[in-house]
Amino acid sequence: MRKLSIVLVLATFGYFFSGCGRKSDDSQADIKPRATVEVASARLGNIDNMVDATGSFDVLRDEKVKSTIAGKVMKVYVLEGDAVHKGQLLVKVLSQESYAAIAGATELLAQATTPSQKKQAEEALHLAESTEAAASITAPFSGAIIHRFVTEGELVNQGTDLVEMVDLNSEYFVANVPINYVASINPGQLAIVTIPGMNIRPVYGTVQAINPATDPNTQSIQVRISLRSIPPLVAAGTFGNVQIKIGEARSVILVPKPAVYHNDELNQYFVWRIQGDSIALLTPVQVGLSDSSSFEITSGIKPGDVVATVGGYGLPDSTAITVANN
């Protein structure tokens, strides 16, 4: 919303105290057009009642994949950010017994000083390598790697965390909705999620559940939103904005958003109503709902009235105008 200048404050009072007795055609022939505006007609239409909130993405399935045996990490096949499918090899761990046997035979070979000792050590090393036991750790589900906890050559125990992965298909959005809207939020309502700073189309979803517990610091409740599609490159914890549709106003008067101005000093909304295609009258209005393109007008103008959408800002009341987009 744009602020009106102090000139408009004075012009507004002039509108109320001296404009009442003005005849619409007084001296119009003597007034030279001095402002060019673009206009639009007030119309009847429907507008959604939306609740604005912020929140973040999260996932239902987040799992740390652990080593099934104690031993040495021989190979790590994935890195952070990699997409994996169920059953894909993630990490290979050589068992503690096999690692000890191979390490012992390798040490014997290094210390052998005679042909006989070298032969015995080589046979022991070959036997240890041919009978080695290793665990192939695979992905328990399809998803993405978000953390890697080990490196190749590292010794691990049974149960050591190797990697952490998430199921992107289980992603959802948690909105922090102001508590004064709690009575208006219900499962099944439409939700539209946008992500600031990312060139990603709005993500549509549905209110799935409402947490009855209130955050005392923010005076908000958490609302879980299921997503109809999973946006690419969006990780758990990513911040977002959401609009939740709690209702709809039908057959109300709508004007384009640029037509409405707010005066902070008077705490009053205005439009410039065009009279006779030649005069812009500063007109107080009451507004209701709004969306990205329109305002609902609850009083002050009627359907079919023409209002300035471009060029009206800063004009005094009863300014002579020329309409540019007739």
PEFEN-V485177 format. One record per backbone hydrogen bond with DSSP energy under -1.0 kcal/mol. NH is the residue of the N-H (numbers start at 1). CO is the residue of the C=O. Records with the same first field share a line. If there is no record, write none. Layout:
NH->CO / CO
This chain:
8->5
10->6
11->7
12->8
13->9
14->10
15->11
16->12
17->13
18->14
19->14
22->19
26->23
28->25
30->27
34->320
37->322
38->310
40->307
42->305
43->254
45->252
47->249
49->247
51->244
53->242
55->240
56->174
57->238
58->172
60->170
63->165
65->163
67->160
71->156
72->94
73->154
74->92
75->92
77->90
81->145
82->79
84->143
87->139
88->85
90->137
91->137
92->75
93->135
94->72
95->133
96->70
99->95
100->96
101->97
102->98
103->99
104->100
105->101
106->102
107->103
108->104
109->105
110->106
111->107
112->108
118->114
119->115
120->116
121->117
122->118
123->119
124->120
125->121
126->122
127->123
128->124
129->125
130->126
131->127
135->93
137->91
139->88
143->84
144->166
145->82
146->164
147->164
149->162
153->73
154->151
156->71
159->67
160->157
162->65
163->65
164->147
165->63
166->144
167->61
170->167
171->168
172->58
173->225
174->56
175->223
176->54
177->221
179->219
181->178
182->179
184->181
188->207
189->186
191->205
192->243
193->203
194->241
198->195
200->198
203->193
205->191
206->226
207->189
208->224
209->224
211->222
215->220
219->215
221->177
223->175
224->209
225->173
226->206
228->204
237->57
238->235
240->55
241->194
242->53
243->192
244->51
245->190
246->49
247->49
249->47
252->45
254->43
255->295
257->293
259->256
260->257
261->270
262->2
263->268
267->263
268->263
270->261
271->283
273->281
274->306
275->279
278->275
279->275
280->319
281->273
283->271
285->269
286->299
288->296
291->294
295->255
296->289
297->253
298->286
299->286
304->42
305->302
307->40
308->272
309->38
310->38
315->312
318->280
319->280
321->278
322->35
324->37
